[in-house]
Amino acid sequence: MTLEFQSLGEFSPPTRLLLGPGPSNLHPRVVRALSAPILGYLDPYFLTLLDETMELLRAVFRTSNHLTFPLSGPGTAGMEASLANIVEAGNRVAVGVNGLFGQRIAEIVRRHGGECIEIAAEWGSPIDPSQVEEVLKTRAPIKAVALIHGETSTGVLQPLSEIGRLCREHQALFIVDTVTSLSGAAVEVDSWHIDVCYSGTQKCLNAPPGLSPLTLSDQALEVVKTRRSHCGIWYLDLKLIEQYWSRGRVYHHTPPTLLIYALREALRVILEEGLENRFERHRRAALALYSGLTSLGFELHVLSPYRLPSLTTVKIPAGLDEAKSRQTLLEQHNIEIGAGLGPLRGKVWRIGLMGQNAALPIVLTLLTALEQILRAQGRLEKPGISLQAAQKAFLEG
């Protein structure tokens, strides 16, 4: 079968407002960075850029860890690398499972021969530190405790400081997923005693998918370097990768040059705004969204103290066709939101306000579109009510 290339047409993807669980829209400066001239992976200018990117990531992670760099691969690669390099056969690893990505961590631990001890909570609730403490005391030795900071499937923001202290007391490494939280909520790698922390570039960082920022404490790096067996995945072997990101610059693989350009610029945008300012902007935008949605009769899935500002799960009212409404948002308003996953499939929407999209005008744009959809279905009695509620909540903060 011969493909008629002439029939393919010009490349012209639609412009969408991305308010799902990721990716997020790119900052214009990041888009410009993607069009810069490509360089070789050992070019002196590019090597300087690598050092700068590492330093910028240390600032965003709030860490002084030497090994802090963007792994070539999406957030899932960061997850796999974090576990594959720490877990050896027979190691006991405690995993918080309160959503899809906690389940994924547990599965990866088992695949690498670890003894996985699941610490469970409802999808929509955080892991209780007392549960972690019980496991650390009764199932010792525990090699590591792994938790999701911002669970993308549920919208839960997991408190970490107390659990980090417990891990330090019981000589367990602390592994944390910050894929949906980094730069949208506080992440304090050093002060929360986090030993391995990974993220993804496509969410609150407003960079393209394809890189996983990763940082390891000196203690975790020593565990990687002194393990009894080789890491089971050559490509993700941090003992090998570290040699390229250190001063030796030993070749391991060809890094995605343009993605690193984009990440460096995205990190500059973040730090120019200031992390505290950015966290506050995410918090107030989320409050506006909460008020707007509840004024329309929606119910939020997660209790107030544990809501992830960058991603909100909202329950679907009885009688509302959630899939059709999402399709209408996409096709008529060019707005993408996410469906529920696992046991929440068909029961919730996942709405992301990530990075530059955590702003009142974005919230109002979404609410306006939702009001039009609800009004067409005869489900809206007071047009404009959600816009008023959102603006009031944002201003009162």
N, C-alpha and C positions, 0 to 999 in steps of 0.2 A: 504493500500500500504506500503510495507516494503522497507526501504531505504538500499541499499547495501553499507555500509560504505567503504568497500574495494575499490569500484569503484570511490571514490571521489578523490583519488590521494593526493600527498603531497601538503601542503600549500606553494605556491611559486608565489606570485604576481610579475608582471613585474616591473622592475626599470624604472621609467619615469622621465624626466626633466619636472617639473611642472611649466609651464609659463602661466597659466591661472589666473583667479581671485581668486584662492585659492582652496585647501590648497597649501602651498609651501613645498619645500623639507626641511627635518630636518637636522640640524647641527649634525655631528657625536657625539659630546658631549651630545646632547639631546637624541639621540638614546641610548647611554650608560646609561643615567639616567633612561630611561624607563625600564631597566632590573635590577634596584636596588631592594633590598628586600622590600617588602611591609610592612607597619607598621599600627597599629591601629590609629584611628583619634584623640585619646587622649594620645598617646605615647609621653613622654617628648621630645624625639628627633624630632618627627614630629611637635610638637607645636612650637619648636624653629625654625624649617624650615618654618612654617607659618609666623612667625614674620619676618624672613629674606625675604620671598617672598613679603610681604607687603612693606617692606622698599625698595626693588629693584623696585617694581612697582611705588612707589612714585617718585623715581629718573627718571624713564622713562616717566611718566606722567608730570613730573616737577611740583609737588605739595607737600604741607605739610599736606594734608587732612588726618585726623585720619582714616576714613573709606575708605581704599584703599585695595582691595583684589580681588582675582580671583573667580568670581561667577561660580558655577558648572552648566555648560551649554554653548552652543556656543554663538556667537555674538548676535544672535536673542534673546536669553534669557536675555542678557544684555540690549537689546533694550526694551523688554517687562518689565523687572524689573524697569528700569529707569522711564518708563511712568506709569506703574501700581501703583508705590509707590508715585508718585507726583500728578497724575491726579485724581480728585474726580468729582462726578457728577456736571455738570454745569460749571466747570472750563473752562476758555477760554485759548486755547493753540495755538500759532502761529507756523506753521510747514512749513519749506522750502521744496517745492516739485519740484525738477528738475531731478528726476530719480526714479527708482523702489523703492529704500529704503526710500526715502522721502515719497513716497506713502504708504509704509508699516507703517511708523510712524503715518501718518495721520489716517490710518485705526485702529491702536491700540488705539490712543487717543479716537476715536469715540466709540470703544468697551468698553472703561472704563468710558463712560458717559460724556466725555469732549466735549466742543464746539470747533471743529477744524476750525481754520482760515488758509486756505492754501495760502501760498505766492509762486506763481508759476514762473518758468523760463523754457526755452527750455532745452531739454535733451542734455546737452553739454555746458551749460552756468551756471555761478554761480548765487546765490541769491544776489540781489542788496541790500546793507545795507539801502538805502533810502526807499525801500519797507518795511523793517522791522520797521524802525522808524515810518513810516506812520501808520502801524498797532498798534504799541505801543501807539501812540498819540491819535488815533481816536477810538480804540476799547477797551480801558482800562475798567476794569482791566484785564491784561494779566497775567495768572499764570506762564506761561513758554513759551520760544521760543526754538524750537527744530530744529537742522540742521544736515546735513551730512557733515562731514569734507572732506572725500574722497569718493565720490559717485561711488560705485563699478560698477554700470550699465553704467556709462558714462565716467569715468576717469577724473572727474572734482575735483580740489582741491579748496575748498571753503575758502576764506579769513574770519577770525573769529574775529580778535582783535577789529575792529570797532563795530561789532554787540555785542560782549561781553560788551563793554562800554555802548552801548545803553540799554542793558538789565539791567545793574547795575543802570543806571540813572532812569529807569522806574520801578524798583523793581520787575522785572520779572526774574525767574530762567532761566538759560541758560543750555540747554541739548544738548550734542554734541556726535555724532557717529564718532568714530575714528577707526572703524574696519579695514579699508584698509590703514590707514595712520600711525598709531602708530609705531614709530621707523623707518619709511621710510621717513617721513617728520616731520618738527617741530610741536610738540603739547605742548602748554604752558598753562596748566590748570589754574594755579594761575594767571599769568599775563594777560591772556585773559578773566578772570572773568567767567570761566566755572564752573557751579555748579554741574552738573552731566555729567560724561564722561565715556563711555564704549568702549570696543574694542573686538577683537577676537584674539586667540592665534595662529591661523593657517596661518596667512598671513605674515606680515613683522617681526613678532616675531620669526618665524621659530620653532614653537612648534606644537604639535598635536592639531587637533580640539577638542573642548569639554569644554573649559573654556572661560569665558568672563571677562577680567580685568575691574574693575569698581571702580570709585572714586566719592565720594560725599563731597561737601563742608559742613562746619558746618551748614550753613544756610539751605541747602537742607536736611541734616539729621534732623534738627529741624522740617522741614515741614513734613517729614516722620513720626516722632514720635508724632506729635500733630494733625495729620489729624483727621477729624470728624468720618470717617468710617474706618473699617479694609481694608487693601489691598485686592483686589478681588482674588488674587492668593496666597494661603497659602505658596506654595513652594518658591515663589519669594518675600515674605514679608521681606523687608530689616530690619524692626524693630526686627524681630526674628533672621534673619541671623547675624545681627551685634553682637548679644550676644555670638555667637560662635567665631567670629573673634576678639572680645574684650578679655580682661583678664579673664572674667568669664568663657569662653569656655563652654557655655550651648549648649548641643546637639541639632542640628536642622536636619541634614541629614548626611549621610556618604559621605565625600568628595572624589573625585577621586584622590587617593593618588599618583599614578604614573604620572598622568597628572600634578600635582603640582610639583613633582620632576622635570619633563621635563621643565615646565615653569621657575622654579627657575634657572635651568642651562642655558636656553635660554636667560634669562635676564642678567645673568653673562656674557655671550658671548657678548651681546649688549653693556654693560657698560664697558667691557674691551676694546672694540674697541673705545668707546666714541661716544656719540650721534651726535655731530657735524661732526665727521669723517663719521659716518654712513649716515647722511643726504647727505653729499657731494658725497659719493659713489653712492647713489641712483640717485642723480641729474645727475652725469656724465654718468652713465650707461643708463639713460633715453635719454640723448642727443645723445648718440651713436646709440640707437635704432631708434630715430626719423630720424636721418640722413640716416641710412641704409635703412629704409623703404621708405623714400621719394625718394631716389636714384633709387628705384625699381618701382617708379610710384604710390606708395600709397599716400593717403592724410590723414593727422591727423584730427580727429574729433573735438578736443578741441583747442581753441586758446591758444597760447603759455603761457600767464601769469597764466592760470588756469589749467595747466596740472598736474595731479597727477603723481609724479615720479614713484610710485610703480605699476601703472596700466595705460596702454596706450590703447585708442580706436583708431583704424585705419579703414578708410573707404575701402570697397571692390571695386576694379576697375571693371568697366563694363565688363561683359563676363567671369569673374573669378568665378568658382564654389566654393564658400566659404566653404560649408560643406564638399565637396570632398577633398579640399585642407587641411582642418583641419584633416580629417580622414587619409590622407596620412602622415601628420606630425606625427600623433599618431602611426600608424601601421608600417611605414617604418623608422621613425626617433626617436620613443619613446619620442616625445615632445608633451605636451598638451598645447593648448591655448584655450581661451574661445570664445563662440559665443556671438552675441548681444542679448539683452533682450528687451522685450516690443516693442516699435516702432523702435528700432534699430536692431531687429532680422533680420538676413540676410543681414544687411547693414554694420556691423562693426565686427571686431575681437577685443577681449579684451586680451591684452598681459600683463602678470604680471612679473615684475622684483622685487621680494620681498625678503628682508633680504639678505641671502647669495647668492641668484640668481641675485642680482643687481651687476653684474660684466661684464667687457668687454668680457672675454672668453665665457660667457653664451650668450651674445648678438651675438657674431660671430657664435656660434653654431647654433642658430636659423636662422640667416640670410643665412648661408650656406645651410641649409635645404630648406629654402624658395626659394633660387636661383635654387636649383635642381628641385623643383616642377615647378617653372615658366619656366625653360628651357625645361622641358619635354612637356610643353604646348605651346612651341614656343613663349613665352612672355618675353624672356630675350635676349637682344642683346649683352650686355657686361658682361660676367661672372666675378665675383669678384668685381663689382662696389660697391655693398653695403658694402662689408667688408672694402674696402678702405675708404668709406665715414664714416663708423662707427668709425674706428680707428682714423681718423683725428679729428672727433668731440670730441671723448673721450680725446685725447691728448690736444686739444686746450681748452677744458672744458668750 
